[in-house]
């Protein structure tokens, strides 16, 4: 199996689905990355994204997510139950296959350095990457949260970051980056609104207060549900299994006459952790993992090492019998290829004596095409996500008049988003075309056919995006908004067709001359 690192960044927004979708899309835009899970909690106002990647790509993906979070999340306006100190609050690296904990420590340090040098966000190193013992514990690092760290970082030696100057980013705060073993986020919900009971149980359960060795715990109030929660991080699920933590919380709750009303796992969980629960509660004798049907099937088919390969490439995903990714994502993908061909023209021209005077302009164009290509790569995933939001809106209940009204409003919002996303794709691809036209005039004529090919791909991107705008406009009830979107995409398409025709004429002229 190829080397794989898991990364589970936590972001300080659990209420704005569009923000999280854009962060997920930015992570997915890095080649070789597979996003396994994304979970948001509105009470905690926090989202946890789990992805895996080869060691040489995992930091790129983490930085991409942090960059987008810094752009979209303002920590000065953030409120939620969960403690936080950064827009990207934590970035842990976890060894999965073919990598060691030391490798992950090195990745954490590389990520921390880039967070500061590229994003201006200072970093604390924690857990196995900690530079001093008192920084191993994330809770101790985050004490007082963003506001206290902001006020004390310049004057308190204990608050000084491992990377960066002694000041927080004004809106993105400070981030903890570390390396650790697999962790399970496990919550137990209690049938009471008294948060002090949850706090007392958390103190009894967590290791820091004399409880279970590998448990960190806090009490939270879930106001919208009228209950409280004991939220636990199981830092070693083999040393302290889930069932032991559950039983202790349950018994402590009984002391206060409070029932357990449910539990939840946030993010992903290793199969072995659930197996141990089945073994305990079912009182199985001599049970082992080989008795699990799926494990036997995996071993028999030789697929146990195929995580990265099994995801398939983009064309395989499009060909699958699922609604997404579809035409909107393919349109964005065409734009990515067009931008790449433009960068190719820049790279085969820069460095040639004949074009020395043009190098500053070519480097600027190359940078712009890199930016456009990155955004179009994000839009591949965002287009699929916008379609899923529309489908989710149509699945909302409609039994009562109030539900019908809420459902109709959500359908309208989601449909507008599903039209706005391909409109942005069209705009980005049209910008690519403008740069390709300049390159057709200035660049190395040996790569003119590549630029012309890129122009046709960019035109296909604009045209395909326009189709996807149009298909969503028919469902909008706001006629004025629909007209604005239609006019905007039609204008982009007309400009794109004109520019692509000019580039094609340049190409055909070079052939005939």
N, C-alpha and C positions, 0 to 999 in steps of 0.2 A: 504493500500500500504506500502511496506517495505521502511525504510528510504533510501533516495537517495541524494547524493551530486553530483553536476556538477563541473567539473574542466576543465579549458580552457587554458592550457599552450601555450605560444607563443615561437617559436624557431627561432633562427636567421639563417635560411636557407630556401629560397623559390625557389631555382634553381636546386638543386640536388635531384631528385626524389628518388634515392636509399637511401640517408641519411634519408629522411623523412619516407620512408617505414620502415626502421629499427627502427626508433624512435616509430612509430605507433605499430610495432610488439612488441617492448619491453613493451609498455603500455598494449597491449592486452594480454600479457603473464601472467598478474596478474589475478587470478581467480576472477570472479564476476564483472569484468570490461567490459563495453560495449562502444566501440568507436563509436560515433554518426557521426562525421564529421572530415574531414581533408582538409584544403584549403591552397594553397601556392600561393604567389604572387612574381614573379621574380623581378619586379621593386622594391618592398619593401624589397626583399630578406628575406622573413619572412613567416613562416607557423603557422597556428592556428589549433590546434587539440582539439576537444571537446569530452570528455568522461564522463560517469556517473558510479558511483560505490557506494556500501554501505560505510558508514562512516569508517568502520574498514579496508577497502581496498583502499580507494581513495588516501591516502598518499603514500602507497606502489607503486601504479601506477605512481603517479607524480614523485617519486624518480627514478623509473625505466626509465621513459622517460628522466629525467634530466641526469641520469648516461650515457645513450646512447648518448645524445646530447654532453656531455662533451668529450666523446670518439671520436666523429665524426666531431665536429664543432670547428674550430679555429677562435676565434673572432678577432685575430690580422690580419687575412686575409679577413675579412668580409667587404663588401661595399654594401650599399643599401639605398633607400630613407627613410626608417623608422628608427627613433631613436632606439638605442639598447645599452644595457650595459652587456648583458649576452648571452651565447650560448642558455641557457634557460632563456629568458628575463623576463617573468612574469609567475607566477602560482597563479591564483585566484581560490578560492573555493566559490561555490554558493549554498545556500540552495535551494533544490527543493521540497523534500517531507519528512516529519517526522523529520526534523532537523531545528535548529534555526541559526540565524546569529552568536550567541555566540558559538554554536558548531563549525561553520566554522572558527571562530577566533582561537579556540583551535586547529583545524586541521592545520591552517596556521602556528601556532607557533611550532607544532610538526614537520611539514614539514621543516620549517626553521632550526630547531635544527639538523635534520637529513641531510639536504643539507650540513651543515658544517661538522658534525662529520663523515659522510660517504663519502662525495665527495670532501671535502675541498673547497667548494664554499660558500663564505659569503652571507648573506641575509639581505635585507631590508624588514621590514614589512610595508605594505601600506593599503590604504582604511580603512575598519573597523578594521583591525588588527594593524593599525599604533600605535606605542608607543609614538608618539608626533604629534601634529596637522600638522606641516609642512610636514609630511611624508604621509599624506592621499592622496595627489595629486601625481600620478605616474609621470606626466610630470616634476614636480619639483624635484623628486627623481633622474630622469634620465638626468637632465640637464648636458650638456657637454658630455654625453654618456660615453662609456667604457673608452676612452682615458683620459678624464678629471678626472673621478673617480679614475682610476688607478694612476694618478699622484698626486692626492690630498688626498686620503683616509687615508694615514698615518699621515698627518699633520693637517687636518681640522676636527674639532669635528663634524661638520654638515654632514660629509661624513662617519663617523664611522658606521659600520654595526650593526644590532641588534643581529645577530648571526655570530660568527667567529672573527678572528683577522682582524686588520686594513690593509688588503692587498687583492687584487683581485686574483682570480685564474688566472694563466698566460695565459691560452687560453680560459677558459670558463667564465671569468669575474665575475660578481656578479648578483644575481637574486633577483627580488622583489616578495615576496610571500604575499598574502593577502586574504581577504574575502570581498565579495561585493554582491549586488543584481544582477539579470540578466542584461547584457549589450548587446546592439546591435551595431555592427560595420557597419556603413552605410556610403557609399562613393558616392559622386556626381561628375561625370566627365563633364568637360567643353570643349567646342570646341575652344580652344586656346592653344598655346604653351607657353604663358606668365605665368610663375609660380607666379609672383608677384601679378597677379590678384587673383589667388587661395589663396595666403597668405592674401590679403586684405579681401576677403570674409570670410575666416576662422576667422580672427580677429573680423569681424562683427557678426559672428554667435555664437562664443563660449562664455560661461558664464564668463570666466576669464577676457575677454575684454569688458564685458557689454552686451553680447548677450543673447541667450536663456539659461534658468536656468540649464538645465540638459544636456548640450552639451559641449563636448571637441572637438576641431577641429584644423587641420593643413592643410597646402597646400603642395601638392606634384606634381612633374613632372613625367609623364609617358613617358619616352623618346622613347620607342619602338613604341608608338602609336602617338607620336607628339601632345599629349594633356596634360592637367593638371587635378588635382583632389582635391576636398575638402573632406578630410577624417575625419569622425566624429565618436566619441564614444558617443552613447546615453545611459547615465548612469541611466536614469529613463524614460522609454518609455511611461509611463502613465502621468508623469509630463510634459514632452515635447515629444509629439508624432512625429512619422516619418514625417507625412505630413506637420507638421509645420516647421520642419527643412528644408525639401525639398522646400517649398514655399519661405522661407527666402533666401536660397541659390539662387534660381531661380531669385528672384527679385533683389538681389544684383548683380547677373551676368548681368542682363539687363542694369544696370547702366553703365557697361563697354562694352555694345554691344556684349556680349558673350552668346551663347546658351548653354543649358544643353543638352548633347549628350547621356546621359545614367546614370544609377545609379546601385549600387550593394550592396548586403549584404554579408559580410564575416562571415562565420560560420553560426550558427543557429539563428532563430528568433522566439519568441513566437507568436502563432497564433493570440492572442489578438492585438498585434502590427499591424498586417496586416489587421485585422478586422476594426480597427479604421481608416485606410487609405481608405478602401472600403466605410465605412460609410461617410467619409468626401468628397471624390471625386465623389461618386455616389449620394451624397445628400440624403441618405436614411433617412426615417422617422421612428422612434420607432424601430430601428434595435437592436437585441440583439443576443448573442452567441447561444441561443437555436435554432435559425433559420438556423444554419449551419448543413447540412445534416450529415457530419461525426461526429459531436458532438452528435447528436441524436442517430446515429448508435452505437457509443461507449457506451453511457449510456444504451441503450437497451440491448446490449450484455454483459454488466457487465465487459468490458475489460479496463475500465479507470484506474484500478490499476495494470495493468499487464505488465508494462514496462520491468522489469527485467525477469519475467517469460516468456514473449513472445519471448525472444531471443533464447530460446531453448538451449539444450546442444550440445556438439560437434557432437555427432552421428546424431542428428536431422539436423544439418547444412550440414553434409556430405550427408545425405539421400535426401536433397532437390534437386529439378530439376535445379541446377545451376552448372556451370563448376568448381567453387571453393566453399569451400575447396575440393580438390581431393586427388589423390594418394600420391602426394608429401607431403601434409599437414598431411595425415594419417601416412605416414612413420615417420615424425618428432614426431607426437603424440605417436607412438609406442616407440620411443626413450625416450620420457619423462617418460613413464610408466616404462621402463627398469631402468632408473636412480633412479626412486622413489623406486623400489624394492631393489636396491642396498643400498639406504639410510636406508631402513627398516632393512636390515641385519646389518648395522652398529649400528643402534639404539638398536636392541635387543641383541647386543654383548657388546657394551660399558656399563660399570658399573658392569659387572660381574667380580668377583675376579679372576676367571680362566683366563680371558683375559686382566688382568690389564696391563701387559707389552706391549700389542698390542694397547692400547688405543690411544697413539699419532698417530700411523700409521692409525688406523681406523678413527680417527677424520679428518685426512688429506684427506683420501679417501672420506669421507662423504662430506667434503667441495668441493672437485673436482666434485663429482656427483651432488651436488646442482648447481654448476656453469654450468655443462653440461646440466642439466635439464632445467635451465633457458634459455640457448641459444637455445636448441631444441624447447622450447615453443615459442620463438620468431620466429623460422624458420617455425612454423606452418603458421603464418600469412604472413611471407616473401615469402613463396612458392606461396601462393595465389596471392600476389601482383605481383610477377614476371610473372605469367601467364597473369594477367590483362595488364601488360605492353606490352606483345607480342600481345595481341588482339588489344590494342590501336595502336600499330605500323602498324598492317595490315589495320587499318581503316584510315590511313593517305591518303591524296589525291595523285593521280597518273596521273593527266591530262597532265602534261608537263614532259619533260625529266629531268628537275631539280627536280621536285617533286618525280619522280620515283627513282632518285638517292638517294635523302634524305630519302625516304621511305625504300628503300633497306638497307641503312646503319643503320637506326633505328631498322628495323626488325632483322638485324644481332646482334646489341648490345643487344636488348631485349632477343633474343633467347639464346645468350651466358649467360646472367644473369639467364635465366630460367633453364639452365643446371648447372650453378655454384652453385645455391642455394641448390638443392638436393645433389650436391657433398659435400657441407659443412655438410648437414644433415648426410650423410654417414660417414663422418669423425668424427663428434661428437658422433654418435652412436657406431662407432668402438672403440672410447676411453672409452665409457661406458662399452663395453664388456671387455676391458682389466682390468678395475677395478673389474668387476664382477668375473673374473677369480681369481683375488687375494682374493676376499672375499670368494669364494668357498673353497679356501685352508685354510684361516685363521679364518673365521667367525664361529658363532654359528651353529653347524650342524642341529639344529632344524629348521633353516630357509634356509637350502640348497635348498629345492624345490622352494622357492621364488626366489633365485638367478638363479636357472636353468630356471625358467619361464621368469625372466628378460632377460636372455641370448637369449632365443628364440625371445623375443620381439625386442631386440636390433638387432639380425640378420635380422628379418623382416624389421626393420627400414633401415638397410644398403641395403638389397635386393630391397625393394620398392623404396628407393632413387636412386639406380642404374638403375632401370627401367625408372625413370623419367629423369635421365641424358641421357640415351640412346635415348629416344623418341625425345629429343630436338637436339641431335647431328646430326640426319638425316637432319635437316633443316639448319645447319651451312654451309656456303660456304668456311670458312677458314678451310681447311683440317688439317693443322698443329695444330691449336688450338683444333679442334675436337679430334684429335689423343691423345693429352695430357690429355684431360678430360677423354677420354675413358680408357686410361692406368691407370690413377689415380683411377677411380672408380672401375675398375676391380681388382686392387691391394688391395683396401680396402675390397672388397667383398671376395676375397680369404682369407685374414687374418681373417675376421669376421667368415667365415665358419669354419676355423680351430679352432678358439678360442671357438666358440659355441659348436663344437663337443667335445672338451676337457672338457668343463663344463658338458655337457650331460653325458659323460662317468663317470665323478665324481659322478654325481647324480645316475646313474644306478648302479654303483658299490656299493654305500651306501645301495641301496635297496636289492641287492643280498647277501651282506655280513651279 
